[in-house]
Amino acid sequence: MDVINLKEKMGLFKDQWSPKVIADLDDNMVCLAKFDGDFVWHAHDDQDEMFLVVEGRFRMDFRDKQVWVEKGEMIVVPKGVEHKPYAPEKCCALLIENKGTAHTGGVDDPRKKDEHERI
């Protein structure tokens, strides 16, 4: 039951597109991730995915539209919906996902590493 300082946690890593677990919430992971540039198209067939922008902003691309998510805003991507995050500049987001989530929905991408590293 310790307080978690998001700014302090963000300073502990530089990896892009590699979410770091900062807490557990029932059967979910609470992660911080840094975005910069384009990610890969992917979907999570069995779970929703939540993104809350802590710093910066990013665009969530869907096959039929694009949605900008600004600092202090969040978006939930429903299970099975194909999506691709894009950040024109560095962005940090808090994610809540089921434990064991493949962050690319099983799509292989060389940028992802240490998917479930704890900080």
Backbone torsions as a table, in degrees:
resi	resn	phi	psi	omega
1	MET	NA	46.9	178.3
2	ASP	-94.7	150.5	174.8
3	VAL	-72.9	138.5	178.3
4	ILE	-111.0	121.8	179.8
5	ASN	-92.7	110.5	-175.5
6	LEU	-64.1	-40.4	179.8
7	LYS	-62.4	-43.0	178.2
8	GLU	-62.0	-44.3	179.6
9	LYS	-64.6	-38.8	179.3
10	MET	-61.9	-30.2	-179.8
11	GLY	-76.3	-7.7	-177.0
12	LEU	-86.2	-8.1	-179.0
13	PHE	-148.6	157.0	179.6
14	LYS	-119.8	-13.2	-175.9
15	ASP	-54.8	137.2	174.4
16	GLN	-96.2	142.5	174.6
17	TRP	60.0	31.8	179.6
18	SER	-135.9	82.6	-175.4
19	PRO	-55.2	140.8	178.7
20	LYS	-112.9	130.6	-179.3
21	VAL	-76.3	126.6	177.9
22	ILE	-113.1	-13.3	178.9
23	ALA	-167.4	162.7	173.3
24	ASP	-111.6	142.6	-179.6
25	LEU	-137.0	98.0	-172.5
26	ASP	52.6	-121.4	-179.7
27	ASP	-95.9	26.1	-178.1
28	ASN	-120.6	158.5	172.1
29	MET	-107.2	138.2	170.2
30	VAL	-103.6	120.4	-173.6
31	CYS	-125.4	155.1	167.4
32	LEU	-111.7	140.2	178.0
33	ALA	-139.7	144.6	174.7
34	LYS	-104.9	133.1	179.9
35	PHE	-115.0	142.9	171.2
36	ASP	-160.5	116.9	-178.1
37	GLY	92.9	-152.8	-174.2
38	ASP	-101.9	142.6	174.3
39	PHE	-106.6	-163.6	-177.4
40	VAL	-106.0	152.1	172.4
41	TRP	-67.3	133.0	177.9
42	HIS	-162.1	169.2	176.5
43	ALA	-145.1	155.5	174.6
44	HIS	-112.6	107.2	-172.5
45	ASP	-64.9	-29.8	-171.4
46	ASP	-115.8	9.4	-176.7
47	GLN	-157.0	151.4	173.5
48	ASP	-79.3	163.7	178.4
49	GLU	-137.6	130.3	-177.9
50	MET	-112.2	136.3	178.0
51	PHE	-125.8	126.4	174.7
52	LEU	-121.0	120.1	-177.2
53	VAL	-77.6	122.3	179.0
54	VAL	-95.1	-41.6	178.2
55	GLU	-140.4	141.0	177.5
56	GLY	80.2	-148.6	179.4
57	ARG	-160.3	159.5	174.7
58	PHE	-148.7	165.8	178.2
59	ARG	-112.6	132.2	173.8
60	MET	-99.6	117.6	177.8
61	ASP	-92.4	132.9	172.4
62	PHE	-118.1	165.7	-177.5
63	ARG	-63.7	-24.7	-176.9
64	ASP	-113.7	-2.6	179.8
65	LYS	-168.2	171.2	175.4
66	GLN	-126.1	140.7	-178.7
67	VAL	-130.5	124.7	175.8
68	TRP	-84.4	137.2	177.8
69	VAL	-121.2	117.2	-174.8
70	GLU	-96.8	167.1	177.4
71	LYS	-52.3	131.1	-179.7
72	GLY	86.6	-2.1	178.5
73	GLU	-108.6	160.4	178.5
74	MET	-136.5	160.7	176.0
75	ILE	-140.7	142.4	174.6
76	VAL	-113.4	123.8	176.6
77	VAL	-96.5	117.0	-178.5
78	PRO	-65.7	151.5	178.4
79	LYS	-53.3	141.4	176.8
80	GLY	81.9	-5.9	-178.8
81	VAL	-89.5	121.9	179.0
82	GLU	-71.6	135.8	-176.4
83	HIS	-151.0	163.1	179.4
84	LYS	-150.0	111.9	175.5
85	PRO	-72.7	148.4	176.3
86	TYR	-144.3	129.4	177.0
87	ALA	-124.6	116.9	-179.2
88	PRO	-68.7	-22.5	176.9
89	GLU	-140.3	169.5	-177.6
90	LYS	-56.2	137.8	-178.0
91	CYS	-140.9	147.6	173.7
92	CYS	-125.3	132.1	-178.6
93	ALA	-130.9	149.1	172.8
94	LEU	-96.7	130.8	-178.9
95	LEU	-118.5	143.8	170.5
96	ILE	-122.0	121.8	-176.9
97	GLU	-141.3	160.1	174.2
98	ASN	-62.5	147.0	176.0
99	LYS	-58.9	139.5	178.4
100	GLY	84.8	7.3	-179.4
101	THR	-62.2	133.0	168.2
102	ALA	-82.1	114.4	-170.6
103	HIS	-63.2	-16.7	176.2
104	THR	-108.6	17.4	178.7
105	GLY	62.2	23.6	179.7
106	GLY	96.4	-7.8	177.8
107	VAL	-74.9	130.7	-179.5
108	ASP	-76.5	132.0	178.6
109	ASP	-146.1	125.0	-175.9
110	PRO	-67.1	-16.0	-179.2
111	ARG	-77.5	-21.0	-177.5
112	LYS	-83.7	133.6	177.1
113	LYS	-152.9	154.0	-179.8
114	ASP	48.2	48.9	-173.9
115	GLU	-50.5	-37.3	-174.4
116	HIS	-117.1	29.8	177.7
117	GLU	-65.0	137.8	177.4
118	ARG	-97.2	140.4	174.9
119	ILE	-126.8	NA	NA
